[in-house]
Amino acid sequence: MDVRIRAAESGDVPAMARVYVDAWRTTNAGILPSEYLDGLSYRKAELKWYRVLADHQDTPKYFVAETHVGKVVGLAGGGPEREGNPTYRAELYLIYLLAGYQRQGLGRLLVSAVAEESRANGFHSMLVWTFKDTHGACRFYKSLGGELIGSGTITIGGRDVTEVCYGWRNIADLAANQSQEHKGLWNTPHLQDGHRQSLETSSSN
Ligand SMILES: CC(C)(COP(=O)(O)OP(=O)(O)OC[C@H]1O[C@@H](n2cnc3c(N)ncnc32)[C@H](O)[C@@H]1OP(=O)(O)O)[C@@H](O)C(=O)NCCC(=O)NCCS
């Protein structure tokens, strides 16, 4: 598939908001309350992503997967781990692909982009949180060599949801997955996460 991974730009925000909201709805149906998912809106997501972008103009922390016709079909982002974990120093904050673009290797490339960026910023380990019942994501992280290192509970839309945490002690191999043919531009300022900022998570590593 002719898709490139590149640093996100402010012009990507509307497309990123669509990927984010659509993927949340399709992935989390049955996991999160339907009222909560129905309440997500592209406009609110756009405002959040614009704000996050404006707050973090110096570092390319967010990446998009873009088709050859310029359609953004996925996004991922990461940066320093946010809860002070002493072992896992970087964090994959989020990764989402539109349903029609999953299982084609793009997730692996997006993770590689985040891992490579993390290494460039001096981090050599990484973790990610996901819902325990998001089985596809759990299998994905395991397939990339992630080890189950923790769990926690968060409340979203009035429902308690179990989260699990996967970690990589050494992200050299993850970063090396980035193949030359998919490699895009990496030096554009970017966004910071919105998703986990709003989630109260307790971890137990
Ligand atoms: C999870 C996600 C990012 C993975 O990206 P992807 O492009 O679909 O995954 P890849 O094609 O790179 O898969 C790499 C490997 O991971 C494993 N894998 C990925 N998705 C899987 C699934 N749904 N079920 C089982 N294994 C899976 C496979 O081993 C796969 O290799 P294979 O296709 O050769 O068997 C993507 O499917 C997605 O956006 N899902 C919905 C949103 C989501 O769950 N995000 C994570 C929230 S934290």
The ligand as an SDF file (V2000), in Angstrom:
LIG
                    3D

 48 50  0  0  0  0  0  0  0  0999 V2000
   -4.3530   -1.5950   17.0600 C   0  0  0  0  0  0  0  0  0  0  0  0
   -3.8950   -0.9800   15.7490 C   0  0  0  0  0  0  0  0  0  0  0  0
   -3.1840    0.3630   16.0020 C   0  0  0  0  0  0  0  0  0  0  0  0
   -2.8940   -1.9350   15.0880 C   0  0  0  0  0  0  0  0  0  0  0  0
   -2.4750   -1.3930   13.8470 O   0  0  0  0  0  0  0  0  0  0  0  0
   -2.5960   -2.2810   12.5230 P   0  0  0  0  0  0  0  0  0  0  0  0
   -2.0580   -1.4960   11.3930 O   0  0  0  0  0  0  0  0  0  0  0  0
   -3.9870   -2.7670   12.4050 O   0  0  0  0  0  0  0  0  0  0  0  0
   -1.6540   -3.5020   12.8760 O   0  0  0  0  0  0  0  0  0  0  0  0
   -0.4930   -4.1310   11.9570 P   0  0  0  0  0  0  0  0  0  0  0  0
   -1.0610   -4.4530   10.6110 O   0  0  0  0  0  0  0  0  0  0  0  0
    0.7080   -3.2660   12.0000 O   0  0  0  0  0  0  0  0  0  0  0  0
   -0.2920   -5.4900   12.7410 O   0  0  0  0  0  0  0  0  0  0  0  0
    0.9520   -5.9650   13.2050 C   0  0  0  0  0  0  0  0  0  0  0  0
    0.6840   -7.2590   13.9250 C   0  0  0  0  0  0  0  0  0  0  0  0
   -0.0840   -7.0260   15.1250 O   0  0  0  0  0  0  0  0  0  0  0  0
   -1.0130   -8.1030   15.3330 C   0  0  0  0  0  0  0  0  0  0  0  0
   -2.3610   -7.5500   15.2510 N   0  0  0  0  0  0  0  0  0  0  0  0
   -2.7290   -6.3160   14.8870 C   0  0  0  0  0  0  0  0  0  0  0  0
   -4.0660   -6.1560   14.9800 N   0  0  0  0  0  0  0  0  0  0  0  0
   -4.5510   -7.3290   15.4030 C   0  0  0  0  0  0  0  0  0  0  0  0
   -5.8600   -7.7940   15.6890 C   0  0  0  0  0  0  0  0  0  0  0  0
   -6.9510   -7.0120   15.5580 N   0  0  0  0  0  0  0  0  0  0  0  0
   -6.0070   -9.0650   16.1050 N   0  0  0  0  0  0  0  0  0  0  0  0
   -4.9490   -9.8800   16.2580 C   0  0  0  0  0  0  0  0  0  0  0  0
   -3.6590   -9.4770   16.0160 N   0  0  0  0  0  0  0  0  0  0  0  0
   -3.4710   -8.2250   15.5910 C   0  0  0  0  0  0  0  0  0  0  0  0
   -0.7450   -9.1130   14.2320 C   0  0  0  0  0  0  0  0  0  0  0  0
    0.2150  -10.0360   14.7110 O   0  0  0  0  0  0  0  0  0  0  0  0
   -0.1530   -8.2410   13.1410 C   0  0  0  0  0  0  0  0  0  0  0  0
    0.6560   -8.9390   12.2420 O   0  0  0  0  0  0  0  0  0  0  0  0
   -0.0280   -9.7590   11.0170 P   0  0  0  0  0  0  0  0  0  0  0  0
   -1.0620   -8.8690   10.4130 O   0  0  0  0  0  0  0  0  0  0  0  0
    1.1230  -10.0250   10.1180 O   0  0  0  0  0  0  0  0  0  0  0  0
   -0.6150  -10.9720   11.6370 O   0  0  0  0  0  0  0  0  0  0  0  0
   -5.0790   -0.7340   14.7800 C   0  0  0  0  0  0  0  0  0  0  0  0
   -5.6490   -1.9760   14.4390 O   0  0  0  0  0  0  0  0  0  0  0  0
   -6.1340    0.1770   15.3280 C   0  0  0  0  0  0  0  0  0  0  0  0
   -6.0710    1.3820   15.1230 O   0  0  0  0  0  0  0  0  0  0  0  0
   -7.1380   -0.3820   16.0130 N   0  0  0  0  0  0  0  0  0  0  0  0
   -8.2440    0.3990   16.5190 C   0  0  0  0  0  0  0  0  0  0  0  0
   -7.8150    1.4350   17.5450 C   0  0  0  0  0  0  0  0  0  0  0  0
   -7.0500    0.8390   18.7070 C   0  0  0  0  0  0  0  0  0  0  0  0
   -7.3590   -0.2150   19.2270 O   0  0  0  0  0  0  0  0  0  0  0  0
   -6.0160    1.5950   19.0930 N   0  0  0  0  0  0  0  0  0  0  0  0
   -5.2040    1.2560   20.2170 C   0  0  0  0  0  0  0  0  0  0  0  0
   -5.7830    1.9010   21.4390 C   0  0  0  0  0  0  0  0  0  0  0  0
   -4.5350    2.0370   22.6770 S   0  0  0  0  0  0  0  0  0  0  0  0
  1  2  1  0
  2  3  1  0
  2  4  1  0
  2 36  1  0
  4  5  1  0
  5  6  1  0
  6  7  2  0
  6  8  1  0
  6  9  1  0
  9 10  1  0
 10 11  2  0
 10 12  1  0
 10 13  1  0
 13 14  1  0
 14 15  1  0
 15 16  1  0
 15 30  1  0
 16 17  1  0
 17 18  1  0
 17 28  1  0
 18 19  1  0
 18 27  1  0
 19 20  2  0
 20 21  1  0
 21 22  1  0
 21 27  2  0
 22 23  1  0
 22 24  2  0
 24 25  1  0
 25 26  2  0
 26 27  1  0
 28 29  1  0
 28 30  1  0
 30 31  1  0
 31 32  1  0
 32 33  2  0
 32 34  1  0
 32 35  1  0
 36 37  1  0
 36 38  1  0
 38 39  2  0
 38 40  1  0
 40 41  1  0
 41 42  1  0
 42 43  1  0
 43 44  2  0
 43 45  1  0
 45 46  1  0
 46 47  1  0
 47 48  1  0
M  END
$$$$
